[in-house]
């Protein structure tokens, strides 16, 4: 069974630029999560999807972050414009349902200069 | 609101010995799940072990076991016969079993070093 795929693995941008991350969950997993993990901290949930609907985006900085999962499978997370404090690893995870165990992708390490 | 606390930023253990990582949490809920995740330097988080709060028996997965003390809100991870491959960040996580989103709340992690 293929795991959660993410791309790119690494990204370096200047502040005020835009960036997008892609996630492909495990086949059949209806629930998809995006986390932000700042160095030295645990992952913080940014947004949770159930199929193509948003279940929880209470910690998503909506003035600069956006995410979509149009067909209920792949998802993209965008930052526009990026700030220095957005430097972090962005983790995508998926689960069969919200009650089931989450499986994580390898993450995208973002550096904002 | 629920919180998860890992008070040990870093731990070291000799290869083949046993180490215990601590985790405490705070919640007013009675039904929830607790997890330990491992994050090796490659960054992919891997589930190590999970515990349902309604189960009194401590979960075990091969060399990994937990000491779940519900009244004390404590959930420690014991790694027996430590191996070099166990070196990683370990995160304790809490998840409600009754809320609509079943959101995970992670601790700040413990970095485990395994000494040869």
Contacts between the chains, C-beta under 8 A, distances in Angstrom:
chain1	res1	chain2	res2	distance
A	3	B	44	7.9
A	33	B	104	7.9
A	40	B	108	7.2
A	40	B	109	7.9
A	41	B	108	5.7
A	41	B	109	7.6
A	42	B	4	7.6
A	42	B	91	5.3
A	42	B	93	7.7
A	42	B	106	3.2
A	42	B	107	5.4
A	42	B	108	5.2
A	42	B	109	5.6
A	43	B	45	7.5
A	43	B	91	7.5
A	43	B	104	7.7
A	43	B	106	5.1
A	44	B	106	7.6
A	45	B	103	5.8
A	45	B	104	6.6
A	48	B	101	5.9
A	48	B	103	7.0
A	55	B	100	7.4
A	55	B	101	5.2
A	56	B	101	4.4
A	56	B	103	6.1
A	89	B	43	6.2
A	91	B	43	7.9
A	91	B	45	6.9
A	93	B	45	7.6
A	98	B	100	7.8
A	98	B	101	6.4
A	98	B	102	4.2
A	99	B	97	7.6
A	99	B	102	5.9
A	101	B	35	8.0
A	101	B	47	5.8
A	101	B	50	6.8
A	102	B	47	7.8
A	102	B	104	6.7
A	103	B	47	7.5
A	104	B	37	7.8
A	104	B	44	6.1
A	104	B	45	3.8
A	104	B	46	7.6
A	105	B	44	7.1
A	106	B	42	6.7
A	106	B	43	5.7
A	106	B	44	4.8
A	107	B	43	4.6
A	107	B	44	7.2
A	109	B	43	7.5
